Amino acid sequence: MQIPYYAVIFTSTRTEIDDNYAEMGAKMVALAKQQPGFLGVESARNEIGITVSYWESLEAISNWKQNLDHLDAQFLGRQKWYENYTVRIAKVEKEYSFGR
């Protein structure tokens, strides 16, 4: 990914309701991958869920937020899947990593 880019950090606590949650998550990742400006995604879930998606621009993030299928998923999340969530948007100006 070329610096700078943006990270959308979504942290959540789930309800007890499953009701196709994993299927919707997989659908949203597949759909996000088709959006202009999408760069990647990482996700982990234990006590809290953390999903970080990466985008070229704030405009690309705004367009994704308004995607009709994504709006449906947001509605279902508020209605049944999440006790709470927080979305943070950050500009990534530096990155480094280690790997064997």
mmCIF file of the C-alpha atoms, coordinates in Angstrom:
data_MODEL
# 
_entry.id   MODEL 
# 
loop_
_atom_site.group_PDB 
_atom_site.id 
_atom_site.type_symbol 
_atom_site.label_atom_id 
_atom_site.label_alt_id 
_atom_site.label_comp_id 
_atom_site.label_asym_id 
_atom_site.label_entity_id 
_atom_site.label_seq_id 
_atom_site.pdbx_PDB_ins_code 
_atom_site.Cartn_x 
_atom_site.Cartn_y 
_atom_site.Cartn_z 
_atom_site.occupancy 
_atom_site.B_iso_or_equiv 
_atom_site.pdbx_formal_charge 
_atom_site.auth_seq_id 
_atom_site.auth_comp_id 
_atom_site.auth_asym_id 
_atom_site.auth_atom_id 
_atom_site.pdbx_PDB_model_num 
ATOM 1   C CA . MET A 1 1   ? 0.000   0.000   0.000  1.00 0.00 ? 1   MET A CA 1 
ATOM 2   C CA . GLN A 1 2   ? 1.250   3.420   -0.842 1.00 0.00 ? 2   GLN A CA 1 
ATOM 3   C CA . ILE A 1 3   ? 1.597   5.890   2.033  1.00 0.00 ? 3   ILE A CA 1 
ATOM 4   C CA . PRO A 1 4   ? -0.477  7.793   2.980  1.00 0.00 ? 4   PRO A CA 1 
ATOM 5   C CA . TYR A 1 5   ? -3.703  5.795   3.063  1.00 0.00 ? 5   TYR A CA 1 
ATOM 6   C CA . TYR A 1 6   ? -6.625  5.550   5.471  1.00 0.00 ? 6   TYR A CA 1 
ATOM 7   C CA . ALA A 1 7   ? -7.640  2.909   7.992  1.00 0.00 ? 7   ALA A CA 1 
ATOM 8   C CA . VAL A 1 8   ? -11.224 2.415   9.139  1.00 0.00 ? 8   VAL A CA 1 
ATOM 9   C CA . ILE A 1 9   ? -11.071 0.705   12.531 1.00 0.00 ? 9   ILE A CA 1 
ATOM 10  C CA . PHE A 1 10  ? -14.340 -0.973  13.550 1.00 0.00 ? 10  PHE A CA 1 
ATOM 11  C CA . THR A 1 11  ? -14.462 -2.370  17.085 1.00 0.00 ? 11  THR A CA 1 
ATOM 12  C CA . SER A 1 12  ? -17.562 -4.125  18.368 1.00 0.00 ? 12  SER A CA 1 
ATOM 13  C CA . THR A 1 13  ? -19.151 -6.212  21.063 1.00 0.00 ? 13  THR A CA 1 
ATOM 14  C CA . ARG A 1 14  ? -21.646 -8.797  19.825 1.00 0.00 ? 14  ARG A CA 1 
ATOM 15  C CA . THR A 1 15  ? -25.084 -9.794  21.039 1.00 0.00 ? 15  THR A CA 1 
ATOM 16  C CA . GLU A 1 16  ? -25.942 -13.476 21.474 1.00 0.00 ? 16  GLU A CA 1 
ATOM 17  C CA . ILE A 1 17  ? -27.779 -13.465 18.129 1.00 0.00 ? 17  ILE A CA 1 
ATOM 18  C CA . ASP A 1 18  ? -25.870 -15.222 15.337 1.00 0.00 ? 18  ASP A CA 1 
ATOM 19  C CA . ASP A 1 19  ? -28.483 -15.303 12.532 1.00 0.00 ? 19  ASP A CA 1 
ATOM 20  C CA . ASN A 1 20  ? -26.124 -15.407 9.500  1.00 0.00 ? 20  ASN A CA 1 
ATOM 21  C CA . TYR A 1 21  ? -23.586 -12.957 10.965 1.00 0.00 ? 21  TYR A CA 1 
ATOM 22  C CA . ALA A 1 22  ? -20.560 -14.765 9.454  1.00 0.00 ? 22  ALA A CA 1 
ATOM 23  C CA . GLU A 1 23  ? -22.231 -14.978 6.058  1.00 0.00 ? 23  GLU A CA 1 
ATOM 24  C CA . MET A 1 24  ? -22.972 -11.246 6.077  1.00 0.00 ? 24  MET A CA 1 
ATOM 25  C CA . GLY A 1 25  ? -19.389 -10.502 7.109  1.00 0.00 ? 25  GLY A CA 1 
ATOM 26  C CA . ALA A 1 26  ? -18.037 -12.561 4.229  1.00 0.00 ? 26  ALA A CA 1 
ATOM 27  C CA . LYS A 1 27  ? -20.447 -10.845 1.828  1.00 0.00 ? 27  LYS A CA 1 
ATOM 28  C CA . MET A 1 28  ? -19.334 -7.391  3.018  1.00 0.00 ? 28  MET A CA 1 
ATOM 29  C CA . VAL A 1 29  ? -15.640 -8.237  2.569  1.00 0.00 ? 29  VAL A CA 1 
ATOM 30  C CA . ALA A 1 30  ? -16.294 -9.561  -0.942 1.00 0.00 ? 30  ALA A CA 1 
ATOM 31  C CA . LEU A 1 31  ? -18.303 -6.444  -1.788 1.00 0.00 ? 31  LEU A CA 1 
ATOM 32  C CA . ALA A 1 32  ? -15.719 -4.075  -0.266 1.00 0.00 ? 32  ALA A CA 1 
ATOM 33  C CA . LYS A 1 33  ? -13.018 -5.688  -2.417 1.00 0.00 ? 33  LYS A CA 1 
ATOM 34  C CA . GLN A 1 34  ? -14.975 -4.536  -5.482 1.00 0.00 ? 34  GLN A CA 1 
ATOM 35  C CA . GLN A 1 35  ? -15.154 -0.888  -4.336 1.00 0.00 ? 35  GLN A CA 1 
ATOM 36  C CA . PRO A 1 36  ? -12.827 1.676   -5.925 1.00 0.00 ? 36  PRO A CA 1 
ATOM 37  C CA . GLY A 1 37  ? -10.153 2.720   -3.452 1.00 0.00 ? 37  GLY A CA 1 
ATOM 38  C CA . PHE A 1 38  ? -10.300 -0.453  -1.312 1.00 0.00 ? 38  PHE A CA 1 
ATOM 39  C CA . LEU A 1 39  ? -6.814  -1.632  -0.299 1.00 0.00 ? 39  LEU A CA 1 
ATOM 40  C CA . GLY A 1 40  ? -7.372  -4.529  2.146  1.00 0.00 ? 40  GLY A CA 1 
ATOM 41  C CA . VAL A 1 41  ? -8.884  -5.769  5.399  1.00 0.00 ? 41  VAL A CA 1 
ATOM 42  C CA . GLU A 1 42  ? -7.800  -7.515  8.615  1.00 0.00 ? 42  GLU A CA 1 
ATOM 43  C CA . SER A 1 43  ? -10.131 -8.893  11.277 1.00 0.00 ? 43  SER A CA 1 
ATOM 44  C CA . ALA A 1 44  ? -10.037 -10.648 14.662 1.00 0.00 ? 44  ALA A CA 1 
ATOM 45  C CA . ARG A 1 45  ? -12.768 -11.633 17.117 1.00 0.00 ? 45  ARG A CA 1 
ATOM 46  C CA . ASN A 1 46  ? -12.646 -12.759 20.726 1.00 0.00 ? 46  ASN A CA 1 
ATOM 47  C CA . GLU A 1 47  ? -14.150 -10.715 23.556 1.00 0.00 ? 47  GLU A CA 1 
ATOM 48  C CA . ILE A 1 48  ? -14.332 -7.802  21.133 1.00 0.00 ? 48  ILE A CA 1 
ATOM 49  C CA . GLY A 1 49  ? -14.262 -7.789  17.372 1.00 0.00 ? 49  GLY A CA 1 
ATOM 50  C CA . ILE A 1 50  ? -11.751 -5.669  15.522 1.00 0.00 ? 50  ILE A CA 1 
ATOM 51  C CA . THR A 1 51  ? -11.904 -5.159  11.781 1.00 0.00 ? 51  THR A CA 1 
ATOM 52  C CA . VAL A 1 52  ? -9.572  -2.758  10.030 1.00 0.00 ? 52  VAL A CA 1 
ATOM 53  C CA . SER A 1 53  ? -10.167 -1.908  6.398  1.00 0.00 ? 53  SER A CA 1 
ATOM 54  C CA . TYR A 1 54  ? -7.756  0.137   4.328  1.00 0.00 ? 54  TYR A CA 1 
ATOM 55  C CA . TRP A 1 55  ? -8.696  2.758   1.752  1.00 0.00 ? 55  TRP A CA 1 
ATOM 56  C CA . GLU A 1 56  ? -6.992  5.142   -0.660 1.00 0.00 ? 56  GLU A CA 1 
ATOM 57  C CA . SER A 1 57  ? -9.057  8.188   0.335  1.00 0.00 ? 57  SER A CA 1 
ATOM 58  C CA . LEU A 1 58  ? -11.749 9.633   2.564  1.00 0.00 ? 58  LEU A CA 1 
ATOM 59  C CA . GLU A 1 59  ? -13.977 9.777   -0.531 1.00 0.00 ? 59  GLU A CA 1 
ATOM 60  C CA . ALA A 1 60  ? -13.600 6.013   -1.047 1.00 0.00 ? 60  ALA A CA 1 
ATOM 61  C CA . ILE A 1 61  ? -14.570 5.449   2.611  1.00 0.00 ? 61  ILE A CA 1 
ATOM 62  C CA . SER A 1 62  ? -17.620 7.694   2.246  1.00 0.00 ? 62  SER A CA 1 
ATOM 63  C CA . ASN A 1 63  ? -18.693 5.865   -0.908 1.00 0.00 ? 63  ASN A CA 1 
ATOM 64  C CA . TRP A 1 64  ? -18.398 2.500   0.880  1.00 0.00 ? 64  TRP A CA 1 
ATOM 65  C CA . LYS A 1 65  ? -20.421 3.774   3.850  1.00 0.00 ? 65  LYS A CA 1 
ATOM 66  C CA . GLN A 1 66  ? -23.252 4.693   1.442  1.00 0.00 ? 66  GLN A CA 1 
ATOM 67  C CA . ASN A 1 67  ? -23.213 1.415   -0.531 1.00 0.00 ? 67  ASN A CA 1 
ATOM 68  C CA . LEU A 1 68  ? -26.790 0.046   -0.438 1.00 0.00 ? 68  LEU A CA 1 
ATOM 69  C CA . ASP A 1 69  ? -25.818 -3.498  0.594  1.00 0.00 ? 69  ASP A CA 1 
ATOM 70  C CA . HIS A 1 70  ? -23.498 -2.079  3.237  1.00 0.00 ? 70  HIS A CA 1 
ATOM 71  C CA . LEU A 1 71  ? -26.333 0.151   4.511  1.00 0.00 ? 71  LEU A CA 1 
ATOM 72  C CA . ASP A 1 72  ? -28.488 -2.982  4.895  1.00 0.00 ? 72  ASP A CA 1 
ATOM 73  C CA . ALA A 1 73  ? -25.702 -4.711  6.845  1.00 0.00 ? 73  ALA A CA 1 
ATOM 74  C CA . GLN A 1 74  ? -25.290 -1.634  9.070  1.00 0.00 ? 74  GLN A CA 1 
ATOM 75  C CA . PHE A 1 75  ? -29.023 -1.675  9.840  1.00 0.00 ? 75  PHE A CA 1 
ATOM 76  C CA . LEU A 1 76  ? -28.986 -5.399  10.707 1.00 0.00 ? 76  LEU A CA 1 
ATOM 77  C CA . GLY A 1 77  ? -25.910 -4.885  12.867 1.00 0.00 ? 77  GLY A CA 1 
ATOM 78  C CA . ARG A 1 78  ? -27.659 -2.216  14.933 1.00 0.00 ? 78  ARG A CA 1 
ATOM 79  C CA . GLN A 1 79  ? -30.878 -4.248  15.105 1.00 0.00 ? 79  GLN A CA 1 
ATOM 80  C CA . LYS A 1 80  ? -29.492 -7.626  16.143 1.00 0.00 ? 80  LYS A CA 1 
ATOM 81  C CA . TRP A 1 81  ? -25.734 -8.325  15.993 1.00 0.00 ? 81  TRP A CA 1 
ATOM 82  C CA . TYR A 1 82  ? -24.039 -5.591  18.050 1.00 0.00 ? 82  TYR A CA 1 
ATOM 83  C CA . GLU A 1 83  ? -24.349 -4.507  21.647 1.00 0.00 ? 83  GLU A CA 1 
ATOM 84  C CA . ASN A 1 84  ? -22.132 -1.590  20.675 1.00 0.00 ? 84  ASN A CA 1 
ATOM 85  C CA . TYR A 1 85  ? -19.536 -0.534  18.167 1.00 0.00 ? 85  TYR A CA 1 
ATOM 86  C CA . THR A 1 86  ? -17.110 2.272   17.455 1.00 0.00 ? 86  THR A CA 1 
ATOM 87  C CA . VAL A 1 87  ? -15.738 3.383   14.104 1.00 0.00 ? 87  VAL A CA 1 
ATOM 88  C CA . ARG A 1 88  ? -12.464 5.276   13.925 1.00 0.00 ? 88  ARG A CA 1 
ATOM 89  C CA . ILE A 1 89  ? -10.918 6.667   10.755 1.00 0.00 ? 89  ILE A CA 1 
ATOM 90  C CA . ALA A 1 90  ? -7.182  7.326   10.759 1.00 0.00 ? 90  ALA A CA 1 
ATOM 91  C CA . LYS A 1 91  ? -4.679  8.527   8.188  1.00 0.00 ? 91  LYS A CA 1 
ATOM 92  C CA . VAL A 1 92  ? -1.709  6.163   7.991  1.00 0.00 ? 92  VAL A CA 1 
ATOM 93  C CA . GLU A 1 93  ? 1.470   8.138   7.389  1.00 0.00 ? 93  GLU A CA 1 
ATOM 94  C CA . LYS A 1 94  ? 4.021   5.488   8.292  1.00 0.00 ? 94  LYS A CA 1 
ATOM 95  C CA . GLU A 1 95  ? 4.122   1.708   8.479  1.00 0.00 ? 95  GLU A CA 1 
ATOM 96  C CA . TYR A 1 96  ? 6.679   -0.965  9.089  1.00 0.00 ? 96  TYR A CA 1 
ATOM 97  C CA . SER A 1 97  ? 6.537   -4.705  9.689  1.00 0.00 ? 97  SER A CA 1 
ATOM 98  C CA . PHE A 1 98  ? 8.555   -7.792  10.473 1.00 0.00 ? 98  PHE A CA 1 
ATOM 99  C CA . GLY A 1 99  ? 8.211   -11.255 9.026  1.00 0.00 ? 99  GLY A CA 1 
ATOM 100 C CA . ARG A 1 100 ? 10.257  -14.388 8.615  1.00 0.00 ? 100 ARG A CA 1 
# 
